[in-house]
Amino acid sequence: MISISQLGGPIPFSIASVITFVYIFLAMMATVPVARKRKQGLQSLNKAFIAWLYFTMAMTIIRFTEYIFIMENGVLPGSFYIGASLSTWYLIPMLSVMAQFQFVLYIMRKYKYYSIPAILTFFVSLGLFQYDSHVAYDILMIPIAYLPAGLFFWKGIKNKDGLTFSLGLYTTFDYILPYWIYSPMKFVMNAAGSDIYYVFIIGALIAATSLNLGTWGWFDRHVFYDKEREKQIKNAWVSRLIEIEKKKPDVKKTQGKSIVLECPICHRQGRKQFAHEIVLERARNEKGIVKMLLNQEKEICEHQFVAYVDRSFSIRGYEVIDMMV
């Protein structure tokens, strides 16, 4: 067997601490674009996303603290057991995965199943407390950790949505991939309180970086860039440019406006009334076409989408922003 002394000893406390603070910084930065949209009232999903990310970040920081303590003191995770086999080693990852499951239920609008994560967490924790067996824990965690990640990847690629795709990367690197790297390393190295815990810390660091690439739009611009779609939008804008410049709306005479919206997902139609102030503000905007969320109160349907609106308040196109479509 390979011993830790042969590998150079545990990671210094200072390095692990720096990685922890870098993770906190990256996780906070990932919420900035979403928080800005939330202030603009773009979609209620942002509030749930930020709450989930903050909770996951708190659980990850607790995990980091435990890993650093284990690496510095050379103790085994079993030293923290409560009852037969319940410990933070199992409880913290389970809470993180269950929070992820709760978030998926929310964005899929499965409201009647909201209590399932809490019920599963309670009974699995009770089983770990009473019995020295992790079978129920492993059976539960594997599908609940894998299915949301696969769902995020599938929806992100299908809808060419960088944020949804980055959620798949985040859930993969934050728990799934580090776990499968850690398990064989633990078996081969035969040393639980050692450098092998760095895979969880670095995995979370990569996860936070991937999430930033999604929330700040890097994946949308460089991976899922739809040239044909942008060309269509630009052509619509160019075709209206001369007409708009020749006949700009008289902002002094602008009245309230009623337009017909059509959901690009389910194609349900409905009429929406806009106040005089909104029409006036749009008329004064220098941009030929702006992107507006027009179904915020879900008057038309349950889907989230935005519309491209010109100065005359005509719809020039739609964009789907509902992650789970």
C-alpha positions in Angstrom: 0.0 0.0 0.0 1.1 3.6 -0.6 1.4 5.6 2.5 0.8 9.3 2.9 4.3 9.9 4.1 5.5 8.7 0.7 3.3 11.3 -1.0 4.6 14.3 0.9 2.1 14.6 3.8 -1.2 16.5 4.0 -2.1 19.7 2.3 -0.9 22.7 4.4 -3.7 24.5 6.3 -3.0 27.8 4.6 -3.4 26.3 1.1 -6.7 24.6 2.0 -7.9 27.9 3.6 -7.0 29.9 0.5 -8.9 27.5 -1.7 -11.9 27.8 0.7 -11.9 31.6 0.4 -11.5 31.5 -3.3 -14.5 29.2 -3.5 -16.6 31.6 -1.4 -15.6 34.5 -3.7 -16.5 32.6 -6.8 -19.8 31.4 -5.4 -20.7 35.0 -4.4 -19.7 36.3 -7.9 -21.9 33.7 -9.5 -25.0 35.3 -7.9 -24.3 38.8 -9.0 -25.8 38.6 -12.6 -28.8 36.7 -11.1 -29.3 39.2 -8.3 -29.3 42.0 -10.9 -32.0 40.3 -12.9 -34.0 39.8 -9.7 -33.9 43.5 -8.9 -35.2 44.1 -12.4 -38.1 41.7 -11.7 -37.3 39.4 -14.5 -38.3 36.1 -13.0 -39.2 34.6 -9.7 -36.8 31.7 -10.3 -33.9 33.9 -9.5 -34.8 34.1 -5.8 -35.0 30.3 -5.5 -31.7 30.0 -7.4 -29.9 32.4 -5.1 -31.4 30.7 -2.0 -30.3 27.3 -3.2 -26.8 28.5 -4.1 -26.3 30.2 -0.7 -27.4 27.0 1.1 -25.1 24.8 -1.0 -22.3 27.2 -0.4 -22.8 27.1 3.4 -22.8 23.3 3.3 -19.7 23.2 1.2 -17.9 25.5 3.7 -18.8 23.2 6.5 -17.4 20.3 4.5 -14.2 22.2 3.9 -13.8 22.9 7.6 -14.2 19.2 8.3 -11.8 18.2 5.5 -9.2 20.7 6.7 -9.5 19.4 10.3 -9.1 15.8 9.1 -6.0 16.7 7.1 -4.4 18.7 9.8 -5.1 16.2 12.7 -5.0 12.9 10.8 -8.3 11.7 12.3 -10.8 9.5 10.7 -14.3 10.6 9.7 -15.6 7.9 12.1 -14.5 10.0 15.0 -17.5 12.3 14.4 -20.2 9.6 14.5 -23.4 10.2 16.4 -25.2 7.0 17.3 -24.3 4.0 15.1 -23.1 5.8 12.0 -24.6 9.2 11.6 -22.0 11.9 11.1 -21.4 15.2 9.3 -19.5 13.1 6.8 -22.8 11.8 5.6 -25.3 14.4 6.7 -23.8 17.5 5.0 -23.5 15.9 1.5 -27.0 14.6 2.0 -28.4 18.0 2.8 -26.6 19.5 -0.2 -28.0 16.9 -2.6 -31.5 17.2 -1.1 -31.4 20.9 -1.5 -30.5 20.3 -5.1 -33.4 17.9 -5.4 -35.7 20.6 -3.9 -34.5 23.2 -6.4 -35.2 20.8 -9.3 -38.7 20.2 -8.0 -39.3 23.9 -7.8 -38.2 24.7 -11.3 -40.2 21.7 -12.6 -43.2 23.1 -10.7 -43.8 19.8 -8.9 -45.1 21.7 -5.9 -47.0 18.7 -4.3 -43.7 16.8 -4.0 -41.9 19.5 -2.0 -42.0 17.4 1.3 -40.2 14.4 -0.3 -36.6 15.7 0.3 -37.3 16.4 4.0 -38.9 13.1 4.5 -36.1 11.2 2.8 -33.5 13.1 4.8 -35.2 12.4 8.1 -35.6 8.6 7.6 -32.1 8.1 6.1 -30.6 10.1 9.0 -32.6 8.0 11.5 -31.3 4.8 9.9 -27.7 6.0 10.1 -28.2 6.9 13.7 -29.7 3.5 14.7 -27.8 1.1 12.4 -24.1 0.7 11.3 -25.0 0.5 7.7 -24.8 2.9 4.8 -26.8 0.9 2.2 -29.9 3.1 2.4 -27.7 6.2 2.1 -25.9 5.0 -1.0 -29.1 3.8 -2.7 -30.7 7.2 -2.0 -27.8 9.5 -2.9 -26.7 8.0 -6.2 -30.0 8.6 -8.2 -30.8 11.9 -6.5 -27.3 13.2 -7.2 -27.1 11.9 -10.8 -30.6 12.5 -12.1 -30.6 16.3 -11.6 -27.1 16.6 -13.1 -28.2 14.6 -16.2 -31.4 16.7 -16.4 -29.5 20.0 -16.3 -27.1 18.8 -19.0 -29.9 17.5 -21.3 -32.0 20.7 -20.9 -29.0 22.9 -21.3 -27.8 21.3 -24.5 -31.4 21.0 -25.9 -32.3 24.6 -25.3 -28.8 25.9 -25.8 -28.9 27.5 -22.4 -25.6 28.2 -20.8 -26.9 28.7 -17.2 -28.7 25.3 -17.2 -25.7 23.6 -18.6 -23.5 25.2 -15.9 -25.8 23.9 -13.2 -25.1 20.4 -14.6 -21.3 21.0 -14.3 -21.8 22.5 -10.8 -23.6 19.5 -9.4 -21.1 17.1 -11.2 -17.9 18.7 -9.9 -19.3 19.6 -6.4 -20.2 16.1 -5.4 -20.5 13.3 -8.0 -17.0 13.4 -9.7 -15.0 14.0 -6.4 -16.8 11.1 -4.8 -15.9 8.7 -7.6 -12.3 9.9 -7.5 -12.1 9.8 -3.7 -13.4 6.2 -3.4 -10.7 4.4 -5.4 -8.0 6.6 -4.0 -9.1 5.8 -0.5 -9.0 2.1 -1.3 -5.6 2.1 -3.0 -3.9 4.5 -0.5 -5.6 2.9 2.6 -5.5 6.2 4.4 -8.7 8.1 5.1 -7.2 11.2 6.9 -5.0 12.4 4.2 -4.4 14.3 1.0 -7.2 12.5 -0.8 -9.7 15.0 0.6 -8.3 17.7 -1.7 -10.4 16.2 -4.5 -13.5 17.5 -2.8 -12.1 20.9 -2.2 -10.7 21.3 -5.8 -13.9 19.8 -7.2 -16.0 22.5 -5.5 -13.6 25.1 -6.8 -14.1 23.9 -10.4 -17.9 23.7 -9.7 -18.0 27.4 -8.7 -15.9 28.4 -11.7 -18.2 26.5 -14.0 -21.3 28.2 -12.5 -19.7 31.6 -13.1 -19.2 30.8 -16.7 -22.9 30.1 -16.9 -24.4 33.0 -14.9 -22.1 35.6 -16.6 -23.1 34.3 -20.1 -19.8 32.8 -21.2 -21.4 29.5 -22.3 -24.1 31.4 -24.1 -21.6 33.5 -26.0 -18.9 30.9 -26.8 -20.5 27.4 -26.5 -24.2 27.8 -27.3 -23.9 30.7 -29.7 -26.8 30.5 -32.2 -25.6 32.5 -35.2 -28.7 31.9 -37.3 -31.0 33.1 -34.5 -29.0 36.3 -33.9 -29.0 36.9 -37.6 -32.8 36.7 -37.8 -33.1 39.2 -34.9 -30.6 41.6 -36.5 -32.4 41.3 -39.9 -35.7 42.2 -38.2 -34.0 45.1 -36.6 -32.4 46.3 -39.8 -35.6 46.0 -41.7 -37.3 48.3 -39.2 -34.5 50.8 -38.7 -35.3 53.2 -41.6 -39.0 53.1 -40.8 -38.3 53.8 -37.1 -36.0 56.6 -37.8 -38.4 58.3 -40.3 -41.4 57.9 -38.0 -40.4 57.9 -34.4 -43.3 57.8 -32.0 -44.4 61.1 -30.5 -43.6 60.6 -26.9 -45.9 63.4 -25.9 -48.9 61.7 -27.4 -48.0 58.1 -26.4 -50.9 56.3 -24.7 -51.3 53.0 -23.0 -51.0 50.1 -25.3 -52.5 46.6 -25.6 -50.7 43.9 -27.5 -51.2 40.2 -28.1 -48.5 37.8 -26.7 -47.9 34.3 -27.9 -45.9 31.9 -25.7 -43.1 30.4 -27.9 -43.3 27.1 -25.9 -47.0 26.2 -25.8 -48.2 28.9 -28.3 -51.0 30.0 -26.0 -52.1 33.6 -26.8 -53.3 36.4 -24.6 -53.6 40.1 -24.5 -51.6 42.3 -22.2 -52.2 45.9 -21.3 -49.3 48.3 -20.7 -49.5 51.5 -18.9 -48.7 54.9 -20.5 -45.5 55.2 -18.5 -44.1 51.9 -19.8 -44.9 52.7 -23.4 -43.4 56.2 -22.9 -40.2 54.8 -21.4 -39.8 52.4 -24.3 -40.4 55.1 -26.9 -37.6 57.2 -25.3 -35.1 54.4 -25.3 -32.4 54.8 -27.9 -32.1 51.1 -28.7 -34.0 49.9 -31.8 -35.0 46.7 -30.1 -35.0 45.8 -26.4 -35.6 42.5 -24.6 -38.5 42.6 -22.1 -40.1 40.0 -19.9 -43.8 40.3 -20.6 -45.2 37.2 -18.8 -43.8 37.9 -15.4 -47.2 37.5 -13.7 -47.9 34.4 -15.8 -51.0 36.0 -17.4 -50.6 34.0 -20.6 -49.3 30.6 -19.3 -46.9 29.1 -16.8 -43.8 29.4 -19.0 -41.0 32.0 -18.7 -40.1 33.9 -21.9 -39.0 37.3 -23.1 -40.0 39.3 -26.1 -37.9 41.6 -28.4 -39.9 44.9 -28.6 -39.2 47.8 -31.0 -39.9 51.5 -30.4 -43.5 51.2 -31.7 -44.1 48.4 -29.1 -44.4 45.7 -31.7 -43.1 42.2 -31.0 -40.1 41.3 -33.2 -39.4 37.9 -31.7 -39.4 35.7 -28.6 -36.7 33.9 -26.5 -37.3 31.0 -24.1 -35.8 31.5 -20.6 -37.6 28.7 -18.8 -34.8 26.3 -17.9 -37.0 23.2 -17.6 -38.7 23.3 -21.0 
